[in-house]
Amino acid sequence: MKEKHSNSYYLSTAPVHKSIMHLSIPMMLGMSAGTLYNLINAFFIGLVHDTGMFSAITLGLPIFTVLMAFGNMFGVGGGTFITRLTATGEGEKAKKVAGYSLYFSLAAGLLIALISWLFITPIVHGLGANQAVYAYTSQYAMTLLAGGAIVIVNFALEQLVRSEGASKESMYGMFISIVASILLDVIFILIFDWHVFGAALSIVLANACSAAYYIWYLSYRSENLRGFLKHWKLNLQDQLEVYKIGVSELLQTSFLIVSTLLLNHYAMTFGDHIVAGFGIALRIVQLPEFLTMGIFMGIIPLVAHNFASGNFARLKATYKQATLYIAGIAVIFIGIVYVFKEQVIRLFSSDISVLEAGTAILIAMLISALFTGLTGLFTGIFKAAGEGIPTNVMAICQGTLFIPVIIIFHKYFGLTGVIWSMTITEIITSVLGLILFVFHYRRISQKNNQLVVNA
């Protein structure tokens, strides 16, 4: 019998609702704290009162997003594989996967740094920097990319820690990074006057602090992966097992950047008040999105473990419970915000044009939020089960579908089409996810029936 309250206990034998809470609540808290990460640099740079510097760190945000995606490619791909391996007693191979994920994420970061150094000028121009902010943006981008290997490794390790259900330890690492970032920003930006360079350097070193914690945990406290640093070789088939799930992280991020740029482009054609309205609405719906994200990301190791071990009854119970939690959070939040939508918008702006635009946009975003959690749940289930085709189909659909939808809806419905394009995309993607999930559910039901007959 698994030791009560150990990570393996929550993955294999604890009551499902207790397991979901154990895995998801720390994830929710960690992600909520993570939202501060993007605000910390902006706050301290804002104290310098230099618009050019502020623009530079804003333009540089996609770089951090890309580095995070590469880290998650190795972390999510390797982590879900590790969970399935430990569930079937293949602990030694799990250590090899962990070592491979660490060392190759490091190699990827170093390669990205080299390529970026060779092409820094077109990269900075591609971020949207004009002559006025080019120097600041180049300095910020170069520093972040030079230390990008550390950022990539940190995000890969965070997923490896979560792979065995160590959600609290994953959260601790996030908090370490946040605290380190605040302290380093004070030192570098306000005391040393390193400004943009200091902002980028604080991100790199804050990630180094949390990465060091994750390495310590995995090396000395992990239930399954202690000694993983000695391993890095993995046969081709197992490498493909990592990438078939991990690549979806890169696809999702790439499409997200393109979609954001496209939405901003069309919104700008209708005026600043529309852009402001989108900004307000998107920030409001971030709360339920982060909460539901905490659930469907938190249960990935739970799904992977029970899928691999053949505990299909527990797997189905997990699906049911997670769906109820996600739907409940979305419905309650959306209902409250819809009733008080005008008052909520007024918390962010008193401009009449922004209020009108923001209210219309918020309604569309609230409807979209009903489906966002379910889309994430379906995708998380496919990742956990190691099903590469539906995982990547969902990633591609969620990203590429938005492009023709916003172009067509803008052409025929103008501003209304732009406002509702994201909602339409999310509904279609969610329906596609449901269809793919039905096939997945049938497969595990057939396997469950076979086990019953054989028993």
C-alpha positions as CSV (number, residue, x, y, z in Angstrom):
1,M,0.0,0.0,0.0
2,K,1.3,3.5,-0.9
3,E,2.3,5.6,2.1
4,K,-0.5,8.0,2.8
5,H,0.0,11.6,1.7
6,S,3.0,10.6,-0.5
7,N,2.9,11.9,-4.1
8,S,2.3,8.3,-5.4
9,Y,-0.6,7.9,-2.9
10,Y,-2.4,10.8,-4.5
11,L,-1.8,9.5,-8.0
12,S,-2.9,5.9,-7.4
13,T,-5.1,5.4,-4.3
14,A,-6.4,8.6,-2.7
15,P,-10.1,9.5,-3.3
16,V,-10.3,11.2,-6.7
17,H,-11.6,14.6,-5.4
18,K,-8.8,14.7,-2.8
19,S,-6.2,13.9,-5.5
20,I,-7.5,16.6,-7.8
21,M,-7.4,19.2,-4.9
22,H,-3.9,18.1,-3.9
23,L,-2.6,18.4,-7.5
24,S,-4.6,21.5,-8.6
25,I,-4.8,23.9,-5.8
26,P,-1.0,24.5,-5.6
27,M,-1.0,24.8,-9.4
28,M,-3.7,27.5,-9.2
29,L,-1.8,29.4,-6.5
30,G,1.5,29.1,-8.4
31,M,0.0,30.3,-11.6
32,S,-1.7,33.2,-9.9
33,A,1.6,34.1,-8.4
34,G,3.1,33.7,-11.9
35,T,0.9,36.4,-13.3
36,L,2.9,38.8,-11.1
37,Y,6.0,37.8,-12.9
38,N,5.1,39.8,-16.0
39,L,4.1,42.8,-13.9
40,I,7.2,42.9,-11.6
41,N,9.6,44.1,-14.4
42,A,7.0,46.5,-15.7
43,F,6.5,48.0,-12.2
44,F,10.1,48.6,-11.5
45,I,10.9,49.9,-15.0
46,G,7.9,52.2,-14.6
47,L,9.6,53.8,-11.5
48,V,12.3,55.0,-13.9
49,H,9.7,57.0,-15.9
50,D,11.2,56.2,-19.3
51,T,8.7,55.3,-21.9
52,G,11.3,53.9,-24.2
53,M,12.4,51.4,-21.6
54,F,8.9,50.4,-20.8
55,S,8.2,49.8,-24.5
56,A,11.3,47.7,-24.8
57,I,10.3,45.2,-22.1
58,T,6.8,45.1,-23.5
59,L,8.1,44.3,-27.0
60,G,10.4,41.7,-25.5
61,L,7.6,39.7,-23.9
62,P,7.3,37.2,-26.9
63,I,11.0,36.2,-26.3
64,F,10.1,35.0,-22.8
65,T,7.0,33.2,-24.1
66,V,9.1,31.4,-26.7
67,L,11.7,30.3,-24.2
68,M,8.9,29.1,-21.9
69,A,7.5,27.1,-24.8
70,F,10.8,25.3,-25.5
71,G,11.1,24.5,-21.8
72,N,7.6,23.1,-21.8
73,M,8.3,21.1,-25.0
74,F,10.9,19.0,-23.0
75,G,9.1,19.3,-19.7
76,V,5.6,18.3,-20.8
77,G,6.7,15.8,-23.3
78,G,9.2,14.2,-20.9
79,G,7.1,14.7,-17.8
80,T,4.0,12.8,-19.1
81,F,6.2,10.0,-20.4
82,I,7.9,9.8,-17.0
83,T,4.5,9.5,-15.2
84,R,3.4,6.7,-17.5
85,L,6.8,4.9,-17.0
86,T,6.7,5.1,-13.2
87,A,3.1,3.9,-13.2
88,T,4.3,0.7,-14.9
89,G,7.4,0.3,-12.8
90,E,10.0,1.4,-15.3
91,G,11.8,3.7,-12.9
92,E,15.2,3.4,-14.6
93,K,13.9,4.5,-18.0
94,A,12.0,7.4,-16.3
95,K,15.4,8.6,-14.9
96,K,16.8,8.5,-18.4
97,V,13.9,10.5,-19.8
98,A,14.4,13.1,-17.0
99,G,18.1,13.4,-17.7
100,Y,17.5,13.6,-21.4
101,S,14.9,16.3,-21.0
102,L,17.2,18.4,-18.8
103,Y,20.4,18.2,-20.9
104,F,18.7,18.6,-24.2
105,S,16.6,21.6,-22.9
106,L,20.0,23.1,-21.9
107,A,21.4,22.4,-25.4
108,A,18.4,23.9,-27.1
109,G,18.8,27.1,-25.0
110,L,22.5,27.4,-26.0
111,L,21.7,26.9,-29.6
112,I,18.9,29.5,-29.5
113,A,21.4,31.9,-27.9
114,L,23.9,31.4,-30.7
115,I,21.4,31.8,-33.5
116,S,19.9,34.8,-31.8
117,W,23.4,36.5,-31.5
118,L,23.8,36.0,-35.3
119,F,20.4,37.4,-36.2
120,I,19.7,39.9,-33.4
121,T,19.0,42.8,-35.7
122,P,16.1,41.2,-37.6
123,I,14.8,39.7,-34.4
124,V,14.6,43.1,-32.7
125,H,13.0,44.7,-35.8
126,G,10.6,41.7,-35.9
127,L,9.5,42.5,-32.3
128,G,8.3,45.8,-33.5
129,A,11.1,48.1,-32.2
130,N,11.5,51.4,-34.0
131,Q,14.6,53.6,-34.0
132,A,13.6,55.3,-30.8
133,V,13.5,52.1,-28.7
134,Y,15.8,49.9,-30.8
135,A,18.8,50.2,-28.4
136,Y,16.8,49.4,-25.3
137,T,14.9,46.5,-27.0
138,S,18.2,45.1,-28.4
139,Q,19.8,45.2,-24.9
140,Y,16.8,43.5,-23.3
141,A,16.5,40.9,-26.0
142,M,20.2,40.0,-26.1
143,T,20.4,39.6,-22.3
144,L,17.2,37.5,-22.1
145,L,18.3,35.3,-25.1
146,A,21.9,34.9,-23.7
147,G,20.5,33.5,-20.5
148,G,17.7,31.7,-22.3
149,A,19.1,28.3,-21.6
150,I,18.5,28.9,-17.9
151,V,14.8,29.9,-18.5
152,I,14.2,26.9,-20.8
153,V,15.8,24.5,-18.2
154,N,13.7,26.0,-15.4
155,F,10.4,25.4,-17.2
156,A,11.5,21.9,-18.2
157,L,12.4,21.0,-14.6
158,E,9.2,22.4,-13.2
159,Q,7.2,20.0,-15.4
160,L,9.5,17.1,-14.4
161,V,8.8,17.8,-10.7
162,R,5.1,17.8,-11.4
163,S,5.4,14.5,-13.3
164,E,5.3,12.6,-10.1
165,G,2.5,14.6,-8.5
166,A,4.8,16.9,-6.5
167,S,2.5,19.9,-7.1
168,K,3.4,21.7,-3.8
169,E,7.1,21.5,-4.7
170,S,6.4,22.8,-8.2
171,M,4.6,25.8,-6.5
172,Y,7.5,26.4,-4.2
173,G,9.8,26.8,-7.1
174,M,7.5,29.3,-8.7
175,F,7.4,31.3,-5.5
176,I,11.2,31.2,-5.2
177,S,11.4,32.7,-8.7
178,I,8.9,35.5,-7.9
179,V,10.7,36.5,-4.7
180,A,14.1,36.4,-6.3
181,S,12.8,38.5,-9.2
182,I,11.5,41.2,-6.9
183,L,14.7,41.4,-4.9
184,L,16.9,41.4,-8.0
185,D,14.8,44.1,-9.7
186,V,15.3,46.3,-6.7
187,I,19.1,45.8,-6.7
188,F,19.6,45.9,-10.5
189,I,17.1,48.6,-11.5
190,L,16.8,50.9,-8.6
191,I,20.2,50.6,-6.9
192,F,22.6,49.7,-9.7
193,D,20.7,51.7,-12.4
194,W,21.1,48.9,-14.9
195,H,17.5,49.5,-16.0
196,V,16.5,47.4,-19.1
197,F,19.7,45.2,-18.8
198,G,18.9,44.7,-15.1
199,A,15.3,43.8,-15.8
200,A,16.3,41.0,-18.2
201,L,19.1,39.8,-16.0
202,S,16.8,39.6,-13.0
203,I,14.5,37.3,-15.0
204,V,17.4,35.0,-15.9
205,L,18.8,34.8,-12.4
206,A,15.3,34.4,-10.8
207,N,14.8,31.4,-13.1
208,A,18.2,30.1,-12.1
209,C,17.2,30.2,-8.4
210,S,14.0,28.1,-9.0
211,A,15.9,25.8,-11.4
212,A,18.5,25.1,-8.6
213,Y,15.7,24.3,-6.2
214,Y,14.1,21.9,-8.7
215,I,17.4,20.1,-9.3
216,W,17.9,19.8,-5.5
217,Y,14.4,18.4,-5.1
218,L,14.7,15.9,-8.0
219,S,18.2,14.8,-6.8
220,Y,17.5,14.3,-3.1
221,R,13.8,14.3,-2.4
222,S,12.1,12.8,-5.5
223,E,10.3,9.5,-5.1
224,N,11.2,8.2,-8.5
225,L,13.9,10.4,-10.2
226,R,16.8,10.5,-7.7
227,G,20.1,10.0,-9.7
228,F,18.6,11.4,-12.9
229,L,21.6,13.7,-13.4
230,K,23.8,10.7,-14.3
231,H,21.6,9.9,-17.3
232,W,21.1,11.5,-20.7
233,K,21.1,8.8,-23.4
234,L,17.7,7.8,-24.8
235,N,17.0,5.6,-27.8
236,L,15.3,7.1,-30.8
237,Q,11.8,5.6,-30.1
238,D,11.8,7.1,-26.6
239,Q,13.0,10.5,-27.9
240,L,10.1,10.5,-30.3
241,E,7.8,9.7,-27.4
242,V,8.9,12.9,-25.7
243,Y,8.6,15.1,-28.8
244,K,5.2,13.8,-30.1
245,I,3.6,15.5,-27.0
246,G,6.1,18.2,-26.4
247,V,6.0,19.7,-29.9
248,S,2.4,20.8,-29.3
249,E,3.7,23.3,-26.7
250,L,5.7,25.0,-29.4
251,L,2.8,24.9,-31.9
252,Q,0.4,26.4,-29.3
253,T,2.8,29.2,-28.4
254,S,3.7,30.1,-32.0
255,F,0.0,30.3,-33.0
256,L,-0.8,32.3,-29.8
257,I,1.8,34.9,-30.8
258,V,0.5,35.1,-34.3
259,S,-3.2,35.3,-33.1
260,T,-2.4,38.0,-30.6
261,L,-0.6,40.2,-33.2
262,L,-3.5,39.6,-35.6
263,L,-6.1,40.5,-33.0
264,N,-4.2,43.7,-32.1
265,H,-3.9,44.7,-35.7
266,Y,-7.6,44.4,-36.4
267,A,-8.6,46.0,-33.1
268,M,-6.3,49.0,-33.8
269,T,-8.2,49.8,-37.0
270,F,-11.2,50.7,-34.9
271,G,-9.4,52.9,-32.4
272,D,-7.5,52.9,-29.1
273,H,-10.7,52.5,-27.1
274,I,-11.3,49.1,-28.7
275,V,-7.8,48.0,-27.9
276,A,-8.3,49.2,-24.3
277,G,-11.6,47.3,-24.2
278,F,-10.0,44.1,-25.3
279,G,-7.2,44.6,-22.7
280,I,-9.7,45.0,-19.9
281,A,-12.0,42.1,-20.9
282,L,-9.0,39.8,-21.4
283,R,-7.7,40.6,-17.9
284,I,-11.0,40.0,-16.3
285,V,-11.5,36.6,-17.8
286,Q,-7.9,35.6,-16.9
287,L,-9.1,34.7,-13.4
288,P,-11.4,31.8,-14.3
289,E,-8.9,30.8,-17.0
290,F,-6.1,30.5,-14.5
291,L,-8.3,28.6,-12.1
292,T,-9.5,26.1,-14.7
293,M,-5.9,25.9,-16.0
294,G,-4.8,24.9,-12.6
295,I,-7.2,22.0,-12.6
296,F,-6.5,20.6,-16.1
297,M,-2.8,21.1,-15.8
298,G,-2.8,19.8,-12.3
299,I,-4.5,16.5,-13.2
300,I,-2.1,15.6,-16.0
301,P,0.1,13.4,-13.9
302,L,-3.1,11.8,-12.3
303,V,-4.5,11.0,-15.7
304,A,-1.1,9.7,-17.1
305,H,-0.5,7.5,-14.0
306,N,-3.9,5.8,-14.1
307,F,-4.0,5.5,-17.9
308,A,-0.6,3.7,-17.9
309,S,-1.5,1.5,-14.9
310,G,-4.8,0.5,-16.5
311,N,-6.9,1.9,-13.6
312,F,-9.7,3.0,-16.0
313,A,-12.4,3.2,-13.4
314,R,-10.3,5.8,-11.5
315,L,-9.5,7.5,-14.8
316,K,-13.2,7.9,-15.7
317,A,-13.9,9.3,-12.2
318,T,-11.1,11.8,-12.7
319,Y,-12.6,13.0,-16.0
320,K,-16.1,13.4,-14.5
321,Q,-14.8,15.2,-11.4
322,A,-12.5,17.6,-13.3
323,T,-15.3,18.4,-15.8
324,L,-17.6,19.3,-12.9
325,Y,-15.0,21.5,-11.2
326,I,-14.1,23.3,-14.5
327,A,-17.7,23.9,-15.5
328,G,-18.7,25.0,-12.0
329,I,-15.9,27.6,-11.8
330,A,-16.7,28.9,-15.3
331,V,-20.5,29.1,-14.7
332,I,-20.3,30.8,-11.3
333,F,-17.7,33.3,-12.3
334,I,-19.4,34.2,-15.6
335,G,-22.8,34.5,-14.0
336,I,-21.5,36.9,-11.3
337,V,-19.4,39.1,-13.8
338,Y,-22.3,39.2,-16.3
339,V,-24.7,40.6,-13.7
340,F,-22.2,43.2,-12.6
341,K,-20.4,43.7,-15.9
342,E,-20.8,47.5,-16.1
343,Q,-19.5,47.9,-12.5
344,V,-16.6,45.6,-13.2
345,I,-15.6,47.5,-16.4
346,R,-15.7,50.8,-14.4
347,L,-13.0,49.5,-12.1
348,F,-10.6,49.8,-15.0
349,S,-11.8,52.9,-16.9
350,S,-14.2,55.8,-16.7
351,D,-14.0,56.6,-20.4
352,I,-17.5,56.2,-21.9
353,S,-16.2,54.8,-25.2
354,V,-14.0,52.3,-23.4
355,L,-16.9,51.3,-21.2
356,E,-19.2,50.6,-24.1
357,A,-16.6,48.7,-26.1
358,G,-15.4,46.8,-23.0
359,T,-18.9,45.7,-22.1
360,A,-19.6,44.3,-25.5
361,I,-16.2,42.6,-25.7
362,L,-16.6,41.2,-22.1
363,I,-19.8,39.5,-23.0
364,A,-18.1,37.7,-25.9
365,M,-15.1,36.8,-23.7
366,L,-17.3,35.4,-21.0
367,I,-19.0,33.1,-23.4
368,S,-15.6,32.1,-24.7
369,A,-14.5,31.3,-21.1
370,L,-17.3,28.7,-20.9
371,F,-15.4,26.6,-23.5
372,T,-11.8,27.5,-22.8
373,G,-11.6,25.3,-19.7
374,L,-13.1,22.3,-21.5
375,T,-10.7,22.8,-24.5
376,G,-7.8,22.8,-22.1
377,L,-9.1,19.7,-20.3
378,F,-9.4,17.7,-23.5
379,T,-5.9,18.7,-24.6
380,G,-4.5,17.9,-21.2
381,I,-6.0,14.5,-21.3
382,F,-4.6,13.7,-24.7
383,K,-1.1,14.9,-23.5
384,A,-1.3,12.7,-20.4
385,A,-2.3,9.7,-22.3
386,G,0.6,10.1,-24.7
387,E,-1.8,10.5,-27.7
388,G,0.3,12.7,-30.0
389,I,-2.2,13.0,-32.9
390,P,-5.1,14.5,-31.0
391,T,-2.8,16.6,-28.9
392,N,-1.2,18.2,-32.0
393,V,-4.6,18.4,-33.8
394,M,-5.9,20.5,-30.9
395,A,-2.8,22.7,-30.8
396,I,-3.0,23.4,-34.6
397,C,-6.7,23.9,-34.6
398,Q,-6.7,26.3,-31.7
399,G,-4.0,28.4,-33.4
400,T,-4.7,28.3,-37.1
401,L,-8.5,28.4,-37.0
402,F,-8.5,31.9,-35.5
403,I,-6.7,33.3,-38.5
404,P,-9.4,32.6,-41.2
405,V,-12.2,33.2,-38.6
406,I,-11.1,36.8,-37.7
407,I,-10.3,37.6,-41.4
408,I,-13.8,36.4,-42.6
409,F,-15.7,37.8,-39.7
410,H,-14.0,41.2,-39.9
411,K,-14.8,41.4,-43.6
412,Y,-18.5,40.6,-43.3
413,F,-19.3,41.8,-39.7
414,G,-16.7,44.5,-39.1
415,L,-16.1,45.3,-35.4
416,T,-18.7,42.8,-34.2
417,G,-16.9,40.1,-36.2
418,V,-13.6,40.9,-34.6
419,I,-15.1,40.9,-31.1
420,W,-16.7,37.5,-31.6
421,S,-13.9,35.8,-33.6
422,M,-12.1,34.5,-30.6
423,T,-15.4,33.1,-29.1
424,I,-16.3,31.3,-32.3
425,T,-12.8,29.8,-32.6
426,E,-13.0,28.6,-29.0
427,I,-16.4,27.0,-29.5
428,I,-15.3,25.2,-32.7
429,T,-12.1,24.0,-31.0
430,S,-14.0,22.8,-27.9
431,V,-16.4,20.8,-30.1
432,L,-13.5,19.2,-32.0
433,G,-11.9,18.3,-28.6
434,L,-15.2,16.7,-27.5
435,I,-15.3,14.6,-30.7
436,L,-11.7,13.5,-30.2
437,F,-12.4,12.8,-26.5
438,V,-15.4,10.5,-27.4
439,F,-13.0,8.3,-29.4
440,H,-10.5,8.4,-26.5
441,Y,-13.2,7.4,-24.0
442,R,-14.4,4.6,-26.2
443,R,-10.8,3.2,-26.4
444,I,-10.3,3.2,-22.6
445,S,-13.8,1.7,-22.2
446,Q,-12.9,-1.2,-24.5
447,K,-9.6,-1.7,-22.6
448,N,-11.5,-1.7,-19.4
449,N,-14.0,-4.3,-20.7
450,Q,-11.1,-6.5,-21.8
451,L,-9.5,-6.4,-18.4
452,V,-12.8,-7.4,-16.8
453,V,-13.2,-10.3,-19.2
454,N,-9.6,-11.5,-18.7
455,A,-10.1,-11.2,-14.9
